Amino acid sequence: MQVKTQLEDIQNYLTDASNMPGGHASRLLIPESAEEITSILRDANEDGEQVTISGARTGTVGGAVPFGGTVISLERLNTININKEARTATVGTGVILADLQKAVEAEELFYPPDPTEWSCQVGGTVATNASGARSFKYGATRDFVERLRVVLVDGDFLDIRRGQFVGDGDTLSVTTEGGRSVEFKLPTYDPPDVRKNVSGLYNSRPFDAIDLFIGSEGTLGVVTEVELRLVEKSDSFFSGIVFFENEVDLLAFVSEAKHHSISNFTSEMSDPFGASLIEYFDANALKFISEKFPETPEKMAGAIFFEQETSAENEDDLLTKWNELLEKHNAAVDASWFTTNDQDREKMRAFRHALPVSVNERVVRNRQRKIGTDMAVPDANFASFLKFYKEILDASGIDYVIFGHMGDCHLHANLLPKDDAEAEKARHIYGRCVAQAIMLGGCVSAEHGIGKLKRKYLHAMMGERYLNEMADVKRAFDPKGILGRGNMFDESYL
Ligand SMILES: Cc1cc2nc3c(=O)[nH]c(=O)nc-3n(C[C@H](O)[C@H](O)[C@H](O)COP(=O)(O)OP(=O)(O)OC[C@H]3O[C@@H](n4cnc5c(N)ncnc54)[C@H](O)[C@@H]3O)c2cc1C
């Protein structure tokens, strides 16, 4: 195990993509095996010393940013074992997602979770229940986790398989490898009626204990190994970035495309016409991204990136159907980009990825922090929420871009303040957007999590009672509150 205490060696581990300031730690430990983590946690727990778990620090809410104590980096737990027949991948949680994707691809299989930033670690994606564009069809990371191995604060392992510890009473127990039972009270809050939600600890009925650890943001244990379900890869794809001169047409196109897609995912009848992802760029986002992609057409009201899975038998028919739908809704077809080859598809992914990256670069250049929303609302309230976003942001006079997962009613409105006065105003607007999302039955975080930066919004969404229920669950696994301190709850809950 590597032990580092010099500031220059640990500096990179003191912040994440949020640029949250003030991170500090007394040491960084880089274990070579899961077993080494057991003694680290046991000692820290005895001393009541806090431990922050570090993935690749691409998180945007300060979850991996330490404020004292020890940082454990999982980067050496990086084995990948793919069982082609069983269609599973068993991986160390320090594996970089892009490496997993490559290894899975080499076996001609497919791992759908697609958070835009592929330099994250698999452990980070499990701890944040990461999702992305393809979650529209395939769901989030949770939907692919079959088994987890977790080190608990007393150094004992919990090896937990989906379906192994399930309950719908008031409490549920899990049994560790050492034979200890950990009992916790099942929360009573109802999940919001949205397609994606990572706002605090998970709840559902029946409750599968494996789901508690997925999205728990490093607050319950160190996840060291994960078994992931893989799926069959589509033979081929038809992808498009389609531009619209008129926002009303764009929204009508999305509504109809979404309708086809969702009935395709849910119906037993196999009409394959439907997108696996539907991503949005508003007019400002297009202007912004044209700095890196000058071929972006000018004066468009917005664009949609969609992908259709195809096979040799149905490709022609599906291309015709998409063309009809685009023409029906007045897409600027001649200015739009389409492809059926992997190379151009990668370029489209790069176009999508360039947007959040450029936003981060711009805020750093402005010496500000990103103020970006991550709320999702129920389908029925999406149009009114988008209207609210545009009205409040236009009125603010602050530069902004809106983009993201329109298929899942989950957009990122990113404000780009130029100075401290604009930043303060932007934070106020952010708070109003949160309030509006909650009022519409939505959630405060659909994919980035709560971390340290969004605690007060979790409080606004859940209220005292339910936040205390989450804290009760946390205490059952981590009575001294040493793990991921400051994530989700402030210290008054522990
Ligand atoms: C440009 C950009 C685009 C992004 N787009 C998306 C997107 O589309 N969808 C999305 O979901 N996210 C997105 N993100 C956020 C981020 O990439 C994900 O949250 C990612 O899953 C974090 O992984 P990580 O390894 O970097 O984790 P970190 O940032 O290092 O950690 C995140 C949290 O997980 C905990 N953690 C990490 N590893 C473990 C472990 N092994 N056991 C227990 N806890 C652990 C940490 O303590 C922390 O609380 C984006 C980020 C950037 C910078």
The ligand as an SDF file (V2000), in Angstrom:
LIG
                    3D

 53 58  0  0  0  0  0  0  0  0999 V2000
  -17.8200   16.7040  -18.0050 C   0  0  0  0  0  0  0  0  0  0  0  0
  -18.6120   15.8420  -17.0430 C   0  0  0  0  0  0  0  0  0  0  0  0
  -19.7860   15.2220  -17.4700 C   0  0  0  0  0  0  0  0  0  0  0  0
  -20.5120   14.4050  -16.5910 C   0  0  0  0  0  0  0  0  0  0  0  0
  -21.6360   13.7940  -17.0530 N   0  0  0  0  0  0  0  0  0  0  0  0
  -22.3070   12.9480  -16.2370 C   0  0  0  0  0  0  0  0  0  0  0  0
  -23.4580   12.2390  -16.7310 C   0  0  0  0  0  0  0  0  0  0  0  0
  -23.8770   12.3840  -17.8740 O   0  0  0  0  0  0  0  0  0  0  0  0
  -24.0840   11.4050  -15.8630 N   0  0  0  0  0  0  0  0  0  0  0  0
  -23.6640   11.2200  -14.5730 C   0  0  0  0  0  0  0  0  0  0  0  0
  -24.2760   10.4400  -13.8500 O   0  0  0  0  0  0  0  0  0  0  0  0
  -22.5960   11.8770  -14.0890 N   0  0  0  0  0  0  0  0  0  0  0  0
  -21.9070   12.7180  -14.8830 C   0  0  0  0  0  0  0  0  0  0  0  0
  -20.8040   13.3800  -14.3990 N   0  0  0  0  0  0  0  0  0  0  0  0
  -20.4260   13.1980  -12.9850 C   0  0  0  0  0  0  0  0  0  0  0  0
  -19.3830   12.0790  -12.7260 C   0  0  0  0  0  0  0  0  0  0  0  0
  -18.6570   11.7650  -13.8610 O   0  0  0  0  0  0  0  0  0  0  0  0
  -20.0510   10.8460  -12.1610 C   0  0  0  0  0  0  0  0  0  0  0  0
  -20.7030   11.1720  -10.9930 O   0  0  0  0  0  0  0  0  0  0  0  0
  -19.0870    9.6750  -11.8790 C   0  0  0  0  0  0  0  0  0  0  0  0
  -19.8590    8.5430  -11.6260 O   0  0  0  0  0  0  0  0  0  0  0  0
  -18.1690    9.8730  -10.6760 C   0  0  0  0  0  0  0  0  0  0  0  0
  -17.1680    8.8550  -10.6830 O   0  0  0  0  0  0  0  0  0  0  0  0
  -15.7250    9.1120  -10.0620 P   0  0  0  0  0  0  0  0  0  0  0  0
  -14.9580    7.8500  -10.1250 O   0  0  0  0  0  0  0  0  0  0  0  0
  -15.0830   10.2940  -10.6560 O   0  0  0  0  0  0  0  0  0  0  0  0
  -16.1260    9.3870   -8.5470 O   0  0  0  0  0  0  0  0  0  0  0  0
  -15.6470   10.5210   -7.5530 P   0  0  0  0  0  0  0  0  0  0  0  0
  -15.9830   11.8690   -8.0520 O   0  0  0  0  0  0  0  0  0  0  0  0
  -14.2260   10.2810   -7.1770 O   0  0  0  0  0  0  0  0  0  0  0  0
  -16.5750   10.1780   -6.2940 O   0  0  0  0  0  0  0  0  0  0  0  0
  -17.9590   10.3670   -6.3400 C   0  0  0  0  0  0  0  0  0  0  0  0
  -18.5670    9.8500   -5.0220 C   0  0  0  0  0  0  0  0  0  0  0  0
  -18.4810    8.4280   -4.9750 O   0  0  0  0  0  0  0  0  0  0  0  0
  -17.7690    8.0120   -3.7990 C   0  0  0  0  0  0  0  0  0  0  0  0
  -16.9950    6.8180   -4.2120 N   0  0  0  0  0  0  0  0  0  0  0  0
  -16.1260    6.7300   -5.2470 C   0  0  0  0  0  0  0  0  0  0  0  0
  -15.6710    5.4700   -5.3520 N   0  0  0  0  0  0  0  0  0  0  0  0
  -16.2570    4.7540   -4.3480 C   0  0  0  0  0  0  0  0  0  0  0  0
  -16.1740    3.3900   -3.9250 C   0  0  0  0  0  0  0  0  0  0  0  0
  -15.4040    2.4990   -4.5500 N   0  0  0  0  0  0  0  0  0  0  0  0
  -16.9080    3.0080   -2.8390 N   0  0  0  0  0  0  0  0  0  0  0  0
  -17.7160    3.8920   -2.2030 C   0  0  0  0  0  0  0  0  0  0  0  0
  -17.8270    5.1920   -2.5630 N   0  0  0  0  0  0  0  0  0  0  0  0
  -17.1010    5.6160   -3.6180 C   0  0  0  0  0  0  0  0  0  0  0  0
  -16.9220    9.2090   -3.4090 C   0  0  0  0  0  0  0  0  0  0  0  0
  -16.6200    9.1880   -2.0400 O   0  0  0  0  0  0  0  0  0  0  0  0
  -17.8480   10.3580   -3.7900 C   0  0  0  0  0  0  0  0  0  0  0  0
  -18.7900   10.5850   -2.7770 O   0  0  0  0  0  0  0  0  0  0  0  0
  -20.0710   14.2150  -15.2480 C   0  0  0  0  0  0  0  0  0  0  0  0
  -18.8880   14.8320  -14.8290 C   0  0  0  0  0  0  0  0  0  0  0  0
  -18.1630   15.6440  -15.7010 C   0  0  0  0  0  0  0  0  0  0  0  0
  -16.9000   16.2790  -15.2030 C   0  0  0  0  0  0  0  0  0  0  0  0
  1  2  1  0
  2  3  1  0
  2 52  2  0
  3  4  2  0
  4  5  1  0
  4 50  1  0
  5  6  2  0
  6  7  1  0
  6 13  1  0
  7  8  2  0
  7  9  1  0
  9 10  1  0
 10 11  2  0
 10 12  1  0
 12 13  2  0
 13 14  1  0
 14 15  1  0
 14 50  1  0
 15 16  1  0
 16 17  1  0
 16 18  1  0
 18 19  1  0
 18 20  1  0
 20 21  1  0
 20 22  1  0
 22 23  1  0
 23 24  1  0
 24 25  2  0
 24 26  1  0
 24 27  1  0
 27 28  1  0
 28 29  2  0
 28 30  1  0
 28 31  1  0
 31 32  1  0
 32 33  1  0
 33 34  1  0
 33 48  1  0
 34 35  1  0
 35 36  1  0
 35 46  1  0
 36 37  1  0
 36 45  1  0
 37 38  2  0
 38 39  1  0
 39 40  1  0
 39 45  2  0
 40 41  1  0
 40 42  2  0
 42 43  1  0
 43 44  2  0
 44 45  1  0
 46 47  1  0
 46 48  1  0
 48 49  1  0
 50 51  2  0
 51 52  1  0
 52 53  1  0
M  END
$$$$
